[in-house]
Amino acid sequence: MKVFYSVIILLCMLMSSVKSYAGDKDQKILVVYYSWSEGKNTETLAKFIQEKTGADIFEIEAVKPYPSDYNKCVEVAKADIQAGLKPAIKGKVQNLDQYDVIFVGTPNWWSTMAPPVLTFLSDNDFTGKTIVPFCTHGGGGEARCFVDMQKAQPNAKFLKGLTVRGHKPQADIDESIRKSNGVNNWLKEIGVLD
């Protein structure tokens, strides 16, 4: 019986430490995302997260944009992912070390993150930081997006990610996000919102 109570106390301590770690109000939060030009689903979700958390925001942009035609984009993205390509991206986050919690958003492309997100993760050191992944998809869920992010940043702490099915037109995902409590509940669950 004594062991049982010890285990319960230990579990409670672990659960409260994760929540307080993510929910520290003094921590600086950044939302980073890549969104394909057509739907802007990931951008819509990123801006909603930013609005709810008061975070700073940074858009990852490829130097050479992916085609705006869906079928051509799918073809190019598949080739880039199969080749392990890390395309050049524009700009950098200024003073990245000031951020404690970094939300990283991507569309699910061929069951993983978009290549520009891989570039961003590979170009920066997130040791000791907390990454909160999120993705939008057309039916494939998170697939390997979050696992592949963890592989790219093995020294970061990862919190539970969020997946949101994309809609077309873009106004539909905005309405869907705002009407459902899914994002708010997730932000509360990971300790970012009270």
Backbone bond lengths (Angstrom), bond angles and torsions (degrees), N, CA, C in turn:
res aa  C-N    CA-C-N  psi(-1)  N-CA   C-N-CA  omega(-1)  CA-C   N-CA-C  phi
1 M - - - 1.448 - - 1.531 110.25 -
2 K 1.333 116.18 -38.69 1.456 120.99 179.91 1.539 110.32 -62.72
3 V 1.341 116.33 -40.06 1.467 121.23 177.74 1.529 110.08 -63.62
4 F 1.330 116.49 -41.64 1.459 121.15 179.54 1.535 110.57 -57.88
5 Y 1.333 117.12 -48.82 1.466 121.03 -179.96 1.524 111.45 -65.18
6 S 1.307 116.84 -36.38 1.469 120.37 177.89 1.523 110.82 -63.41
7 V 1.333 116.22 -41.83 1.468 120.70 178.63 1.527 110.09 -64.98
8 I 1.320 117.60 -43.52 1.475 121.56 178.87 1.526 110.11 -60.87
9 I 1.302 118.07 -45.25 1.476 121.76 179.64 1.515 109.88 -62.87
10 L 1.339 117.32 -43.95 1.461 120.70 179.34 1.526 111.02 -61.77
11 L 1.335 117.59 -44.42 1.468 120.75 178.35 1.521 111.54 -61.63
12 C 1.308 117.93 -42.30 1.470 121.54 178.33 1.524 110.71 -62.29
13 M 1.314 117.12 -40.94 1.469 120.88 179.35 1.518 110.64 -65.08
14 L 1.342 116.91 -42.82 1.455 120.14 179.24 1.518 111.38 -63.82
15 M 1.319 116.89 -45.01 1.468 120.41 -179.32 1.522 110.87 -64.03
16 S 1.306 118.61 -40.90 1.462 119.91 -178.89 1.522 110.81 -71.63
17 S 1.335 118.62 -31.56 1.456 119.57 -179.82 1.527 110.99 -70.71
18 V 1.346 117.90 -36.15 1.462 119.74 176.96 1.518 109.83 -64.82
19 K 1.320 117.94 -45.88 1.464 121.26 -179.11 1.519 111.01 -62.99
20 S 1.341 117.78 -45.58 1.460 119.00 -177.79 1.527 110.84 -70.08
21 Y 1.347 116.68 -30.56 1.463 118.77 177.79 1.520 110.40 -63.56
22 A 1.340 116.23 -47.33 1.462 120.14 -178.80 1.518 111.80 -74.84
23 G 1.330 116.95 -27.94 1.450 119.84 -173.03 1.520 114.88 -96.80
24 D 1.323 118.76 10.63 1.457 121.60 179.35 1.530 109.26 -62.36
25 K 1.313 116.53 116.28 1.471 121.45 -174.90 1.527 113.14 -67.30
26 D 1.343 117.38 -16.40 1.466 120.17 178.50 1.523 112.31 -84.97
27 Q 1.314 116.68 -7.43 1.451 119.22 -178.90 1.516 110.86 -75.72
28 K 1.310 115.16 142.42 1.461 121.86 179.15 1.530 107.72 -92.64
29 I 1.343 115.58 131.33 1.466 121.63 -174.94 1.528 110.47 -114.31
30 L 1.326 115.00 141.30 1.459 122.85 176.74 1.521 108.74 -129.02
31 V 1.332 116.72 138.14 1.461 122.24 172.55 1.531 106.90 -109.94
32 V 1.330 115.62 121.57 1.466 122.49 179.53 1.523 106.68 -118.77
33 Y 1.331 116.72 137.11 1.472 118.06 -178.27 1.514 111.17 -152.90
34 Y 1.324 114.72 156.79 1.457 123.05 168.68 1.513 105.89 -121.49
35 S 1.337 116.13 135.17 1.461 120.36 179.16 1.525 108.79 -136.38
36 W 1.320 115.97 130.95 1.463 120.51 177.98 1.520 109.55 -67.32
37 S 1.311 117.07 148.93 1.463 122.92 -171.82 1.529 114.58 -62.52
38 E 1.332 118.66 -29.74 1.461 120.27 -172.93 1.529 113.43 -70.95
39 G 1.297 117.33 -60.05 1.453 119.56 -171.87 1.513 115.37 -92.35
40 K 1.313 116.69 -32.02 1.469 122.55 -176.47 1.526 112.63 58.45
41 N 1.344 117.04 26.82 1.455 120.21 -179.94 1.524 112.14 -62.79
42 T 1.328 116.67 -45.39 1.462 119.86 -178.52 1.528 110.22 -66.65
43 E 1.320 117.27 -37.21 1.466 120.75 177.12 1.531 110.62 -62.08
44 T 1.310 116.57 -43.00 1.471 121.16 179.81 1.524 110.34 -60.53
45 L 1.326 116.33 -45.65 1.462 120.74 179.04 1.530 110.73 -65.75
46 A 1.321 117.36 -42.53 1.475 121.32 179.72 1.524 111.09 -60.96
47 K 1.307 117.06 -43.61 1.467 120.11 -179.02 1.525 111.77 -68.25
48 F 1.334 116.58 -31.56 1.462 119.53 176.43 1.533 110.03 -68.67
49 I 1.326 117.04 -42.56 1.468 121.05 176.79 1.523 109.80 -61.25
50 Q 1.316 116.41 -43.65 1.469 120.54 178.91 1.525 111.08 -61.27
51 E 1.313 116.09 -43.79 1.474 121.62 179.09 1.538 110.84 -59.95
52 K 1.329 116.11 -42.24 1.468 120.37 -177.31 1.529 112.91 -74.08
53 T 1.325 117.56 -32.08 1.468 121.04 -173.90 1.530 113.72 -99.84
54 G 1.329 117.43 -16.17 1.471 120.20 -175.48 1.518 112.37 73.25
55 A 1.323 116.76 18.88 1.467 122.56 -177.40 1.522 111.60 -73.49
56 D 1.325 115.14 163.61 1.458 120.92 166.64 1.526 106.39 -77.81
57 I 1.341 116.91 164.87 1.468 119.38 -177.02 1.522 109.77 -139.06
58 F 1.343 115.71 145.82 1.463 122.13 179.03 1.518 108.44 -141.99
59 E 1.328 116.31 127.01 1.465 121.04 177.25 1.519 109.67 -95.29
60 I 1.319 115.93 127.33 1.463 121.88 173.74 1.526 107.18 -80.48
61 E 1.328 115.89 125.18 1.464 120.22 179.07 1.519 109.11 -126.54
62 A 1.322 116.12 130.61 1.459 120.64 176.54 1.525 109.49 -73.08
63 V 1.329 116.72 140.47 1.471 120.35 176.17 1.523 108.84 -59.32
64 K 1.332 116.15 -44.82 1.469 121.04 175.48 1.528 106.96 -104.76
65 P 1.331 117.22 102.50 1.471 120.13 -176.50 1.527 112.48 -60.33
66 Y 1.317 114.87 150.68 1.460 119.58 174.33 1.525 108.46 -72.37
67 P 1.347 116.90 151.67 1.467 119.73 -178.41 1.533 111.95 -55.32
68 S 1.323 116.01 144.40 1.465 119.93 178.89 1.526 111.71 -78.13
69 D 1.336 117.28 -19.90 1.463 121.14 174.79 1.523 108.35 -74.56
70 Y 1.332 116.61 127.34 1.462 121.51 -174.67 1.528 112.77 -55.73
71 N 1.332 117.25 -51.45 1.468 120.47 -176.69 1.524 112.24 -62.72
72 K 1.321 116.66 -39.36 1.471 119.58 177.81 1.526 110.25 -68.04
73 C 1.327 116.56 -39.85 1.464 120.63 178.61 1.525 110.41 -60.95
74 V 1.318 116.78 -45.20 1.467 121.94 179.82 1.531 110.03 -59.24
75 E 1.315 116.39 -43.16 1.462 122.17 -178.93 1.543 111.01 -64.40
76 V 1.327 116.64 -47.94 1.464 121.09 -179.32 1.525 110.88 -66.51
77 A 1.318 116.60 -42.62 1.466 120.95 -179.89 1.531 110.63 -61.63
78 K 1.316 116.98 -43.34 1.467 120.59 179.21 1.524 110.75 -59.78
79 A 1.318 116.85 -46.26 1.475 120.87 179.90 1.527 110.59 -62.75
80 D 1.333 117.50 -42.66 1.470 121.19 -179.84 1.533 111.07 -63.74
81 I 1.322 116.36 -42.86 1.467 120.37 -179.09 1.522 110.48 -67.10
82 Q 1.322 116.91 -43.96 1.464 119.91 179.24 1.524 111.67 -62.77
83 A 1.323 116.85 -32.38 1.471 121.23 179.49 1.530 112.41 -84.39
84 G 1.339 117.06 -7.09 1.467 119.94 -177.00 1.519 112.41 69.08
85 L 1.331 116.35 26.41 1.463 121.98 -176.46 1.522 111.83 -67.38
86 K 1.310 114.69 138.22 1.468 122.20 173.57 1.532 106.02 -117.91
87 P 1.336 116.56 90.39 1.467 119.72 -175.32 1.527 111.80 -66.06
88 A 1.324 114.83 149.74 1.470 120.20 177.49 1.523 109.04 -61.77
89 I 1.335 115.40 141.80 1.460 120.55 178.06 1.522 109.87 -121.02
90 K 1.330 114.66 156.60 1.465 121.34 -179.53 1.519 110.42 -83.99
91 G 1.312 115.70 141.89 1.464 120.85 170.59 1.512 114.81 65.31
92 K 1.320 114.22 174.67 1.459 122.84 178.11 1.520 108.42 -142.47
93 V 1.307 115.72 156.24 1.458 119.95 172.68 1.522 107.10 -74.75
94 Q 1.326 116.13 123.13 1.455 120.27 177.92 1.526 109.41 -75.24
95 N 1.321 116.78 136.98 1.473 122.92 177.30 1.525 112.14 53.88
96 L 1.317 116.77 50.28 1.462 121.20 -179.27 1.525 111.84 -56.99
97 D 1.344 116.81 -32.09 1.464 118.43 -177.31 1.526 113.75 -65.96
98 Q 1.336 118.61 -13.77 1.470 120.08 179.14 1.535 112.24 -75.53
99 Y 1.338 117.20 -14.30 1.467 120.55 -176.12 1.524 110.89 -93.33
100 D 1.332 115.15 137.11 1.458 121.99 178.68 1.524 111.65 -98.48
101 V 1.331 115.99 -39.05 1.467 122.80 -177.46 1.522 107.86 -121.11
102 I 1.343 115.35 126.50 1.465 120.20 -177.49 1.521 108.65 -126.45
103 F 1.324 115.83 114.31 1.456 121.82 172.66 1.524 106.60 -79.95
104 V 1.322 117.73 131.86 1.466 121.44 -179.89 1.529 107.80 -123.93
105 G 1.348 115.89 118.74 1.458 120.84 -175.99 1.512 113.29 -115.44
106 T 1.326 114.80 144.63 1.456 121.94 -178.49 1.517 110.90 -151.23
107 P 1.314 117.17 152.46 1.463 117.79 164.72 1.538 107.96 -77.48
108 N 1.316 117.22 153.82 1.462 121.90 173.51 1.521 106.34 -82.01
109 W 1.327 115.72 111.43 1.464 121.51 176.57 1.512 107.83 -115.39
110 W 1.310 117.10 116.00 1.455 122.42 177.55 1.528 110.94 53.28
111 S 1.326 115.35 42.61 1.469 124.20 174.94 1.528 114.51 71.40
112 T 1.308 118.03 16.91 1.455 121.13 175.95 1.526 109.29 -146.69
113 M 1.320 115.59 -176.20 1.467 120.11 179.30 1.529 110.47 -73.67
114 A 1.318 116.48 157.37 1.456 121.28 175.39 1.535 108.77 -65.05
115 P 1.339 118.70 141.06 1.459 121.31 -177.46 1.540 115.52 -52.08
116 P 1.343 120.68 -36.78 1.466 117.94 177.38 1.538 113.37 -61.76
117 V 1.336 117.43 -28.43 1.470 120.54 177.25 1.525 109.32 -70.59
118 L 1.327 116.89 -39.54 1.464 120.60 175.63 1.527 110.21 -60.76
119 T 1.316 117.06 -40.72 1.464 120.63 177.07 1.520 110.33 -59.62
120 F 1.327 116.76 -49.18 1.461 121.15 -179.44 1.525 111.11 -58.19
121 L 1.321 117.08 -47.23 1.463 120.49 -179.42 1.529 111.39 -65.00
122 S 1.325 116.71 -39.25 1.466 120.78 -178.79 1.521 112.49 -71.06
123 D 1.320 117.31 -27.99 1.471 121.73 -176.95 1.523 113.50 -83.88
124 N 1.324 118.58 -5.99 1.464 121.13 -174.64 1.524 110.90 -129.60
125 D 1.323 115.02 155.44 1.462 121.22 178.11 1.521 109.01 -106.84
126 F 1.334 116.30 117.60 1.454 121.62 -178.63 1.532 111.61 -109.00
127 T 1.314 117.77 23.62 1.459 121.48 178.90 1.528 109.32 -56.78
128 G 1.325 115.83 127.86 1.461 121.11 179.10 1.516 114.78 80.52
129 K 1.317 117.82 -1.73 1.466 120.83 179.19 1.530 109.57 -99.14
130 T 1.321 114.95 164.14 1.459 120.83 177.88 1.522 108.55 -106.48
131 I 1.323 116.03 126.00 1.463 121.74 177.20 1.526 108.09 -107.23
132 V 1.332 114.96 134.48 1.458 121.76 177.15 1.527 106.90 -119.02
133 P 1.332 117.92 104.00 1.461 119.88 -176.58 1.528 112.68 -81.33
134 F 1.330 115.36 149.32 1.463 120.10 171.02 1.521 108.27 -147.97
135 C 1.331 115.59 151.09 1.461 118.45 179.11 1.515 110.90 -147.74
136 T 1.317 113.75 157.41 1.456 121.82 172.35 1.527 106.72 -112.96
137 H 1.318 115.88 154.54 1.462 119.26 -176.05 1.516 109.98 -153.50
138 G 1.322 114.48 164.63 1.458 120.58 178.18 1.507 112.46 -103.92
139 G 1.337 117.54 13.78 1.455 121.34 179.58 1.519 112.69 142.42
140 G 1.329 117.63 -9.18 1.461 120.98 -177.02 1.512 115.17 -93.07
141 G 1.333 117.81 2.21 1.460 120.42 -179.04 1.515 111.93 60.86
142 E 1.329 116.19 -152.10 1.470 119.63 -179.39 1.520 111.91 -79.72
143 A 1.359 117.80 -22.31 1.468 122.96 -176.89 1.534 109.33 45.86
144 R 1.352 118.01 -120.84 1.468 121.68 179.60 1.529 112.69 -101.33
145 C 1.325 117.73 7.19 1.477 120.07 -175.35 1.530 111.76 -51.11
146 F 1.324 117.34 -52.71 1.465 120.80 -173.73 1.524 111.75 -73.50
147 V 1.323 116.41 -38.18 1.469 120.41 177.29 1.521 110.40 -62.99
148 D 1.333 116.65 -42.33 1.464 120.31 179.82 1.528 111.63 -68.61
149 M 1.329 117.29 -32.22 1.459 119.88 174.35 1.528 109.98 -63.95
150 Q 1.319 116.11 -41.79 1.470 120.20 179.31 1.519 111.00 -64.77
151 K 1.322 117.43 -36.56 1.467 120.62 177.03 1.528 110.47 -64.95
152 A 1.329 116.56 -36.43 1.468 120.59 -179.58 1.524 112.25 -74.13
153 Q 1.332 117.25 -23.65 1.471 122.24 -178.92 1.533 109.96 -134.23
154 P 1.329 118.28 68.36 1.465 120.80 -174.28 1.528 114.68 -68.40
155 N 1.328 117.90 -16.78 1.465 120.41 -177.75 1.526 113.32 -97.61
156 A 1.323 116.49 6.84 1.469 120.95 176.60 1.522 108.78 -97.35
157 K 1.315 114.93 157.65 1.467 120.61 173.26 1.525 106.27 -92.38
158 F 1.325 117.09 134.73 1.458 121.56 179.74 1.519 110.22 -111.48
159 L 1.329 116.03 134.76 1.462 121.81 172.38 1.517 108.10 -99.60
160 K 1.321 115.52 168.75 1.458 121.95 -179.87 1.528 110.68 -56.37
161 G 1.325 115.76 131.24 1.451 121.01 -179.88 1.520 112.90 -87.78
162 L 1.333 115.20 173.90 1.462 122.76 179.51 1.517 109.10 -129.00
163 T 1.327 116.27 137.46 1.459 121.16 173.09 1.522 108.88 -119.60
164 V 1.314 115.74 138.85 1.466 121.85 179.03 1.524 108.00 -132.72
165 R 1.301 115.72 128.28 1.466 119.77 178.05 1.523 109.32 -71.77
166 G 1.313 115.78 131.18 1.459 121.64 -178.97 1.513 111.81 -76.02
167 H 1.300 114.63 158.47 1.458 121.26 -179.92 1.518 108.64 -131.88
168 K 1.283 115.23 161.74 1.453 121.19 174.33 1.509 106.33 -137.41
169 P 1.291 121.41 128.22 1.463 127.15 2.97 1.523 113.26 -72.71
170 Q 1.317 115.01 170.33 1.462 122.60 -175.19 1.519 112.41 -58.64
171 A 1.308 118.34 -31.96 1.468 121.13 -179.80 1.523 110.78 -59.71
172 D 1.328 117.31 -29.28 1.466 120.55 -179.43 1.521 112.30 -64.91
173 I 1.343 117.79 -40.92 1.459 118.93 -179.53 1.522 109.69 -69.85
174 D 1.326 116.71 -36.30 1.465 120.08 178.67 1.526 109.83 -61.66
175 E 1.319 116.85 -47.02 1.465 121.26 179.35 1.530 110.34 -64.29
176 S 1.323 116.46 -41.97 1.461 121.31 -179.73 1.531 111.08 -61.89
177 I 1.320 117.62 -44.59 1.464 121.95 179.87 1.523 110.49 -64.10
178 R 1.327 116.55 -45.21 1.463 120.41 -176.58 1.528 112.65 -70.42
179 K 1.332 117.88 -33.46 1.466 120.43 -177.71 1.524 112.62 -80.18
180 S 1.332 117.13 -32.45 1.468 118.70 -178.94 1.523 109.06 -87.18
181 N 1.295 115.95 159.65 1.460 120.25 176.29 1.514 111.48 -97.87
182 G 1.333 117.13 9.85 1.456 121.18 -175.72 1.518 114.25 -55.89
183 V 1.330 117.28 -48.14 1.466 120.29 -178.33 1.523 109.77 -69.19
184 N 1.322 116.76 -44.58 1.473 119.68 178.43 1.528 111.52 -59.56
185 N 1.335 116.63 -44.35 1.466 120.27 179.90 1.527 111.07 -62.72
186 W 1.315 116.81 -40.85 1.473 121.65 178.36 1.525 110.69 -63.42
187 L 1.340 117.08 -45.46 1.461 120.69 179.30 1.536 111.55 -62.26
188 K 1.319 116.04 -35.29 1.478 119.86 175.83 1.524 110.46 -70.19
189 E 1.330 116.12 -43.43 1.459 121.34 -178.23 1.530 112.08 -59.22
190 I 1.332 116.51 -40.40 1.474 119.01 -178.76 1.533 111.69 -85.78
191 G 1.339 116.91 -1.50 1.456 120.31 173.74 1.506 116.05 89.28
192 V 1.326 118.12 12.21 1.471 121.01 -179.75 1.531 110.79 -83.54
193 L 1.339 117.04 -35.17 1.461 121.85 176.05 1.518 109.20 -112.50
194 D 1.323 115.73 151.21 1.474 120.21 175.61 1.514 110.47 -80.64
